Amino acid sequence: MTLENLKPVIAETLPNCDAEAVTLDARLIPEVCQDSLDTVELSMALEDKFGVNVPDDLMATFGTVADLIAYMSEHGA
């Protein structure tokens, strides 16, 4: 999983998020996802696109986009 793989999913799933502002150091909340509902939507989209389940409660613990990418990579994305 790379940042380049993740950006299109974020752009499709979260239209209010500026995909160009999504960097490895970007905070998952509030820079990428505005609230917990966005994190739920993003986790469902990631499961649909990459087949990796990201439980909602775990998704809320990721600090940065890099944390999410690391988890996705470790679980086969």
URWOQUI-V167228 format. One record per run of one state. SS is the DSSP state (~ for helix, > for strand, _ for the rest). FROM is the first residue (numbers start at 1). LEN is the number of residues. If there is no record, write none. Layout:
[[SS;FROM;LEN] [SS;FROM;LEN]]
This chain:
[[_;1;2] [~;3;11] [_;14;5] [~;19;3] [_;22;5] [>;27;1] [_;28;1] [>;29;1] [_;30;3] [>;33;1] [_;34;2] [~;36;15] [_;51;5] [~;56;4] [_;60;4] [>;64;1] [~;65;10] [_;75;3]]
